[in-house]
Amino acid sequence: MKLYASGEDYLEAVLVLQRKQGMVRSVDLARHMGFSKPSISHAVGVLKNGGFLTVDDDGFLHLTVIGREIAEKIYERHLFFMEQLIAAGVDPKTAEADACRIEHIISDESFDRLKEADAQNQE
């Protein structure tokens, strides 16, 4: 199943919420993302059918192995670009929005080279 940017955003949000509060339900995701409960319900169903997350009997969302891998990859990119943009003088709110777009379109190769270059500059 092809996962689009919106699906990656949902997985990233589940990861962030899990790290922040432990267990996550759809209502938490709706509140965090600012989307309606029906929209979240639809997205959760699609991600569940795609094998990216599961929902237990108590309604808690759990990332699968592949779902977690994708979420962590996207979140790492998000943090990296947000940090870089803020360091370059971009307003944090703009940096947040731009990082959210960049994280989805950059290739693995380009991101890896940028990380390596940044690490070398830190030395």
C-alpha angles and dihedrals in degrees: 000000000000112000116211128205092267091055090049089051091054092050091047090050092051089051093049092048092047090053091047102043109006106231122048131200128187091257090058089051092049091051093046096047097036093235130132120265092245090054091050091046091054093047092047089052092051092047091046092051089048092055095246098116143006133215118217127214091269092054097254118146120230126186115230119225092268092041091053092047091053093044093050092047092051093044092050090052092046093053093044095052094042090053093047094049094047090048088053089056101261115149108260093238091052091043090054093052094044093046089053090057098040094049091067102045106042117098121241090244095053093045092049091051092049091050091049092049091048092049090051090050090052092057 
